[in-house]
Amino acid sequence: MTVSIRTVVAALVAAGLLAAALILPGRMKSTPPPATPTNVAVPVEVATVQTGPIRASVSYAGTIQATETVNLAPKAAGQIASIVVGIGASVRAGDRIATLDPGTLAAQVLQAQAGVAAAEARLRVVQDGATTADTATATQAVFTADAAYTAAQSTLDGVLARSNAASLAASVQQQADRMVAQGPRAQADVDAVIARIPANNLYGAGMLRTNVSDLNNAIRTRCEAIANRDACETAGLNSPSTSDLVARLISTTTGAMDLAVYLKQYEDALAAANQPAVTEALFRLVQATAAQPSLSARVNNLALSLNSSAGSPSADAVRTAQRTSDAAASALEAARARLVTVTTGPTNADLLTSRATLSQAQAGLAVARAALDQTVVTAPFDGVVVAKLVDVGSSVSPVAPIFVLAAKAVELHLTVEEARISLMRPDLEAALTTPAFPGRTFRARVGVIAPSADLRAHSFDVTVYAEDADKQLRPGMSANVTIVTETRPSATLVLNTALSTSTATGASVLTIVDGKAKRRPITIGISDGTNTEVLDGLRAGEQVIAIGQNLARDGQAVQVVTPSPKR
């Protein structure tokens, strides 16, 4: 006959009550009911210590909310031109939500693009160098600027002549005297250089002397012509070398004698005589020869003007003539510099300047494009439009939101008490359930753990991220989260009903040795609510008292009974 532990326990309880009824009349309040004698077998049920996985977990309740919620505002002020999405619309990061009226910003972008194209073209020109046409243009510009300077200087001279004829006459006279004196000195220097030519090269010396004289006489003949005097003075006073002076005379004066031929004959004779020192002296000679006729004529004219002055010009007229002359001089210098650049190629400074101009134009284009881009309002992340605060035609600014956007990803914020915060770690597995979807469990994981506690509640905020691929979870839903704090893939397990714990002795179980209960202390680990991990004191396969241990003491006789089948 099978006897269940519940039947045996009921019989023992009835016997105890009968004994108490017989004893209690005299000692009702002074003595507790007697314990079961150790030699009386107490019926118990046993459980076998198992090996298997165990997971410890904690549970919390919370409210689902979006991982991000932002108030979208435009980056620029303006008027809403279009709204692309409505409330509830799903958007992806970068999607257009609304646009502002761009006004003239599109035209500014085109203008900036043209500036970049022009700067790029200029840089290519500098990098590629000048063409033959560029050289011809630059040369002609020098001649034109030279003529303009001569005319401006002549006008200034006339104004100054009438303003201060005596002072001007003295100045021109001084310059004329310098040229008059310079000619003989330069001739003497030329003769001295030629005289140093070795005696064995008398032919070369004679040829050089003859060609120097022929060239100087040809220049004198041309520059004594009244029509050529002013141009000759300008060429003489502004040329850096004999060849440049001759080139100026050829281009600005006329005459029967071919100056280029005389210059070539002189250069050939100079090469044959091998006396480069004559070059500087000859230049001073021909400079004086070219400038002297004009200077002498100007001295005479100024002298005449002193005797027949038409009156002094106003101060404004003098300043205007001076500014015109200065501007013409600057233009002439610029034209000469341009000619040098064209003929010698771009300098590093030219390249750097052109590149800097291009960079500046590109920066201007970037600014214009950025301003145009700011008229488009885009989604900063994947999400759902939860509020639309404006309509087409509304005036907006960066300080006022026009949409509210919530991320599709959801999270929960749990309040974890101080005693459990040590169990929390990022990426711990969790399971989420919600009344909105009964019977369904969503996977989740622990995310951010607050670095500091709430000072009043002594609790910590823990963020849990839910996995919701089909986007069923919505902000505002209530949910329960179970977080797996520890996992043992293979542990020694004992039923929680078999455990006894006390602050004094710790955890223990009752085993059966020779038909008697034997208390054994054990070391325990984690628990899942049904089983507890045994770290030390028990081995898999051992049996422990699972039901009836409350009636048995250490050394108590026990009787193992078979549990009755559940109905």
FENWO-V534400 format. One record per pair of residues at least 24 apart in sequence whose C-alpha atoms are under 6 Angstrom apart, sorted by sequence separation. I is the first residue (numbers start at 1). J is the second residue. If there is no record, write none. Layout:
BEGIN
i->I j->J
i->I j->J
END
This chain:
BEGIN
i->383 j->407
i->443 j->467
i->228 j->253
i->382 j->407
i->383 j->408
i->222 j->255
i->511 j->544
i->496 j->530
i->510 j->544
i->496 j->531
i->510 j->545
i->519 j->554
i->495 j->531
i->518 j->554
i->494 j->531
i->517 j->554
i->518 j->555
i->5 j->43
i->493 j->531
i->494 j->532
i->517 j->555
i->493 j->532
i->516 j->555
i->517 j->556
i->418 j->458
i->493 j->533
i->516 j->556
i->242 j->283
i->418 j->459
i->492 j->533
i->493 j->534
i->516 j->557
i->417 j->459
i->492 j->534
i->515 j->557
i->516 j->558
i->416 j->459
i->515 j->558
i->416 j->460
i->415 j->460
i->434 j->479
i->415 j->461
i->433 j->479
i->215 j->262
i->414 j->461
i->433 j->480
i->498 j->545
i->414 j->462
i->432 j->480
i->498 j->546
i->413 j->462
i->432 j->481
i->497 j->546
i->413 j->463
i->431 j->481
i->236 j->287
i->412 j->463
i->431 j->482
i->412 j->464
i->430 j->482
i->411 j->464
i->430 j->483
i->236 j->290
i->411 j->465
i->430 j->484
i->211 j->266
i->236 j->291
i->411 j->466
i->429 j->484
i->233 j->290
i->232 j->290
i->233 j->291
i->232 j->291
i->208 j->269
i->233 j->294
i->207 j->269
i->423 j->485
i->230 j->294
i->229 j->294
i->223 j->290
i->204 j->273
i->220 j->289
i->224 j->293
i->216 j->286
i->193 j->278
i->190 j->278
i->190 j->281
i->189 j->281
i->186 j->281
i->186 j->284
i->186 j->285
i->183 j->285
i->183 j->288
i->179 j->288
i->179 j->292
i->176 j->295
i->173 j->299
i->169 j->299
i->169 j->302
i->163 j->312
i->162 j->312
i->163 j->313
i->156 j->321
i->153 j->325
i->152 j->325
i->149 j->328
i->149 j->329
i->146 j->332
i->145 j->332
i->142 j->335
i->142 j->336
i->138 j->339
i->130 j->342
i->129 j->345
i->123 j->354
i->119 j->358
i->116 j->361
i->115 j->361
i->116 j->362
i->112 j->365
i->109 j->368
i->109 j->369
i->105 j->372
i->100 j->375
i->99 j->375
i->99 j->376
i->99 j->377
i->98 j->377
i->97 j->377
i->97 j->378
i->96 j->378
i->95 j->378
i->94 j->378
i->95 j->379
i->94 j->379
i->93 j->379
i->93 j->380
i->93 j->381
i->93 j->382
i->92 j->382
i->91 j->382
i->91 j->383
i->90 j->383
i->90 j->384
i->89 j->384
i->88 j->384
i->89 j->385
i->88 j->385
i->76 j->374
i->87 j->385
i->88 j->386
i->75 j->374
i->87 j->386
i->87 j->387
i->74 j->377
i->82 j->392
i->81 j->392
i->80 j->392
i->80 j->393
i->79 j->393
i->80 j->394
i->79 j->394
i->79 j->395
i->78 j->395
i->78 j->396
i->77 j->396
i->77 j->397
i->76 j->398
i->75 j->398
i->74 j->398
i->73 j->398
i->73 j->400
i->73 j->401
i->72 j->401
i->73 j->402
i->71 j->401
i->72 j->402
i->72 j->403
i->71 j->403
i->72 j->404
i->71 j->404
i->70 j->404
i->70 j->405
i->69 j->405
i->69 j->406
i->68 j->406
i->68 j->407
i->66 j->407
i->67 j->409
i->67 j->410
i->66 j->410
i->67 j->411
i->65 j->410
i->65 j->411
i->64 j->411
i->64 j->412
i->63 j->412
i->62 j->414
i->66 j->475
i->65 j->475
i->64 j->475
i->65 j->476
i->64 j->476
i->63 j->476
i->64 j->477
i->63 j->477
i->63 j->478
i->62 j->478
i->63 j->479
i->62 j->479
i->61 j->479
i->61 j->480
i->60 j->480
i->60 j->481
i->59 j->481
i->59 j->482
i->58 j->482
i->58 j->483
i->57 j->483
i->57 j->484
i->56 j->484
i->57 j->485
i->56 j->485
i->56 j->486
i->55 j->486
i->55 j->487
i->54 j->487
i->54 j->488
i->53 j->488
i->53 j->489
i->53 j->490
i->52 j->490
i->53 j->491
i->52 j->491
i->51 j->491
i->51 j->492
i->50 j->492
i->51 j->493
i->50 j->493
i->49 j->493
i->49 j->494
i->56 j->526
i->56 j->527
i->56 j->528
i->55 j->528
i->50 j->540
i->49 j->540
i->49 j->541
i->48 j->541
i->49 j->542
i->48 j->542
i->48 j->543
i->47 j->543
i->47 j->544
i->46 j->544
i->46 j->545
i->47 j->546
i->45 j->545
i->46 j->546
i->45 j->546
i->45 j->547
i->44 j->547
i->44 j->548
i->43 j->558
i->44 j->559
i->45 j->560
i->41 j->557
i->42 j->558
i->43 j->559
i->44 j->560
i->45 j->561
i->41 j->558
i->42 j->559
i->43 j->560
i->44 j->561
i->38 j->556
i->39 j->557
i->41 j->559
i->38 j->557
i->5 j->561
i->4 j->563
i->4 j->564
END
